[in-house]
Amino acid sequence: MSTTETLSKSSSGRRIRIFSQILKALVLIYLVGLPLVTLAVPALVDFLEVHFVLLPGQTIGHINSAASQPEVAPSTKIIGALATTVYLIAAMVFYRLLNLYEKGAIFSPAHVRLFRLLGFLAIGKGVLTIAGTLLPLDRYGLGLVLFFILHSAWMVGGFFGIMLACIMDEGCKLKEEQELTV
Amino acid sequence: MNATGNTSKNGGRRLNRIKIFSKVCRFLIGVYAGLSCLLILACWFGWVAILPGSTKITFSEHQTYTAPFIIPAPVLALATVKYGLVMFCALVLYRLLGLYGQGKYFTAKNITYIRFLGYYVVVDWIVNFLLESEAHYRTIIFTQAVTGLVIIFIAWIMDEGRKIKEEQELTV
């Protein structure tokens, strides 16, 4: 029997599989559906006032509107583009992780690898977001830098993702031991 | 034999890393809780004067104030709920990390704590939406709500791990 043991056929196993399918659909809607709707139905986008948020507090006006865009510093644009790239890679990694859960695997080295990667990507996104937000220092003042770092959900989530990967690794070992038990 | 030794050494190092990480996180949670308390007191009693001159009180993206007395009552109420939840969540996280520090990874308590954190993220998303509505910005960003659901999903996965652990403990 492989280490990628299937989920138990209990209700909780079924629940995990169904939920991973739902999350996969949400990721697909977010990554493919929304950009397509944005391109295909400009009227709907204008009606809903869809904005592209480069970084917190750095909103670039209506996506389809021809109205003049607010000035965004080049450095902020670069950081924003990098942060968006990291975000999209993280979404793809998350999709792969959900694929594994949908197939019924629960504790495997592949899960651990993907969880760890997600953690590092989240920390990267957090660092870029903080850098982009704190770049115009006059907006917040240095006194709250520590508060900002601690308040960054991406940073906290990233560190927890790495810790979860370590715990998942323990789960893998438990699973292997269980398989070896006659 | 050598490979087994290496594996156990790696495992020990990993567990040690988790312990150190939980200790550091618990310290940071303490600092964060202290700063949050300061913010709450600054809002309620006007202690904002002790903070640096450029400090602004920010509850959400469009809810920023320079003085505590100009904060409208509904915003103050929502902010109190938000930071009250933050404090409670910090306590839950502190206890969860305490369990991880003790080497307890797959217990019923852990799963309850993780599930609670998921619910907190979803509730915080709702409170943020209400705060933004108060500022006449009805922005709906689903990232936080989905994150909350993912945390609940992780709790279910950990529950599977707990079942394996229990089965292993029952095996003679």
Interface residues (C-beta under 8 A of the other chain):
Chain A: L7 S8 S12 G13 R15 I16 F19 S20 L23 L26 Y30 V53 P56 G57 Y101 I106 F107 D138 Y140 G141 L142 G143 L144 L146 F147 L150 H151 A153 G157 F159 M163 L164 C166 I167 D169 E170 G171 K173 L174 K175 E177 Q178 T181
Chain B: G11 R14 L15 R17 I18 F21 S22 C25 L28 V31 Y32 L35 L51 P52 G53 S54 T55 K56 E61 Y100 Y105 F106 I141 F142 Q144 V146 T147 L149 V150 F153 I154 W156 I157 M158 D159 E160 G161 K163 I164 K165 E167 Q168 T171
